[in-house]
Amino acid sequence: MALTHFCWHCYAQNERPDGLCARCGEEIAEPADTTFDDRLLWALRHPIPERRMVAVRALARRRAGRAREPLHELATRADDPYLAAAALEALVELDGIEPHRALVAGLARQGPAPVRRVASVLDTGRRSPT
């Protein structure tokens, strides 16, 4: 079974870990100075959903401040409501509830069902069941 390598720039699948991407023409491999947090931020848009979910949770645990904006984007616009719910939890884990109270309250009223459930729990101050 051959490994699949995803382009650092466009996430296209490639059969080799380096060289130029068949889709976008950019270097497949990540830049040499890439940090672990950079890799996690990159994984937020990964084609494999499980990798996105792992990245969301890891960024929150690592208190990665650079993740605020991408997590907010996922919480409000992700196509996957479970990823959106995890991103919302990660934002609150990162900063506490106060900076995100309006977002949490709004999503508790009008988000997709999994997001409403998590937002409602966060809004009432109880620990999330997820």
VENCOR-V474582 format. One record per residue. N is the residue number from 1. RES is the residue in three letters. PHI is phi in whole degrees, -180 to 180 (* if undefined). Layout:
n->N res->RES phi->PHI
n->N res->RES phi->PHI
This chain:
n->1 res->MET phi->*
n->2 res->ALA phi->-82
n->3 res->LEU phi->-76
n->4 res->THR phi->-105
n->5 res->HIS phi->-116
n->6 res->PHE phi->-99
n->7 res->CYS phi->-63
n->8 res->TRP phi->-64
n->9 res->HIS phi->-96
n->10 res->CYS phi->-124
n->11 res->TYR phi->67
n->12 res->ALA phi->-66
n->13 res->GLN phi->-79
n->14 res->ASN phi->-132
n->15 res->GLU phi->-84
n->16 res->ARG phi->-121
n->17 res->PRO phi->-82
n->18 res->ASP phi->-145
n->19 res->GLY phi->98
n->20 res->LEU phi->-91
n->21 res->CYS phi->-68
n->22 res->ALA phi->-66
n->23 res->ARG phi->-89
n->24 res->CYS phi->-102
n->25 res->GLY phi->82
n->26 res->GLU phi->-86
n->27 res->GLU phi->-63
n->28 res->ILE phi->-68
n->29 res->ALA phi->-70
n->30 res->GLU phi->-68
n->31 res->PRO phi->-62
n->32 res->ALA phi->-60
n->33 res->ASP phi->-94
n->34 res->THR phi->-68
n->35 res->THR phi->-91
n->36 res->PHE phi->-62
n->37 res->ASP phi->-63
n->38 res->ASP phi->-59
n->39 res->ARG phi->-64
n->40 res->LEU phi->-66
n->41 res->LEU phi->-63
n->42 res->TRP phi->-62
n->43 res->ALA phi->-68
n->44 res->LEU phi->-63
n->45 res->ARG phi->-115
n->46 res->HIS phi->-62
n->47 res->PRO phi->-64
n->48 res->ILE phi->-91
n->49 res->PRO phi->-56
n->50 res->GLU phi->-62
n->51 res->ARG phi->-69
n->52 res->ARG phi->-64
n->53 res->MET phi->-64
n->54 res->VAL phi->-61
n->55 res->ALA phi->-63
n->56 res->VAL phi->-58
n->57 res->ARG phi->-67
n->58 res->ALA phi->-68
n->59 res->LEU phi->-62
n->60 res->ALA phi->-67
n->61 res->ARG phi->-62
n->62 res->ARG phi->-83
n->63 res->ARG phi->56
n->64 res->ALA phi->-79
n->65 res->GLY phi->-59
n->66 res->ARG phi->-65
n->67 res->ALA phi->-84
n->68 res->ARG phi->-53
n->69 res->GLU phi->-64
n->70 res->PRO phi->-63
n->71 res->LEU phi->-68
n->72 res->HIS phi->-61
n->73 res->GLU phi->-59
n->74 res->LEU phi->-65
n->75 res->ALA phi->-62
n->76 res->THR phi->-103
n->77 res->ARG phi->-133
n->78 res->ALA phi->-65
n->79 res->ASP phi->-69
n->80 res->ASP phi->-93
n->81 res->PRO phi->-65
n->82 res->TYR phi->-74
n->83 res->LEU phi->-67
n->84 res->ALA phi->-61
n->85 res->ALA phi->-64
n->86 res->ALA phi->-65
n->87 res->ALA phi->-65
n->88 res->LEU phi->-63
n->89 res->GLU phi->-59
n->90 res->ALA phi->-65
n->91 res->LEU phi->-59
n->92 res->VAL phi->-69
n->93 res->GLU phi->-65
n->94 res->LEU phi->-69
n->95 res->ASP phi->-119
n->96 res->GLY phi->87
n->97 res->ILE phi->-76
n->98 res->GLU phi->-55
n->99 res->PRO phi->-65
n->100 res->HIS phi->-119
n->101 res->ARG phi->-57
n->102 res->ALA phi->-65
n->103 res->LEU phi->-62
n->104 res->VAL phi->-60
n->105 res->ALA phi->-63
n->106 res->GLY phi->-64
n->107 res->LEU phi->-71
n->108 res->ALA phi->-66
n->109 res->ARG phi->-90
n->110 res->GLN phi->-132
n->111 res->GLY phi->-86
n->112 res->PRO phi->-60
n->113 res->ALA phi->-49
n->114 res->PRO phi->-63
n->115 res->VAL phi->-71
n->116 res->ARG phi->-59
n->117 res->ARG phi->-62
n->118 res->VAL phi->-65
n->119 res->ALA phi->-63
n->120 res->SER phi->-63
n->121 res->VAL phi->-64
n->122 res->LEU phi->-64
n->123 res->ASP phi->-68
n->124 res->THR phi->-90
n->125 res->GLY phi->86
n->126 res->ARG phi->-85
n->127 res->ARG phi->-75
n->128 res->SER phi->-67
n->129 res->PRO phi->-80
n->130 res->THR phi->-87
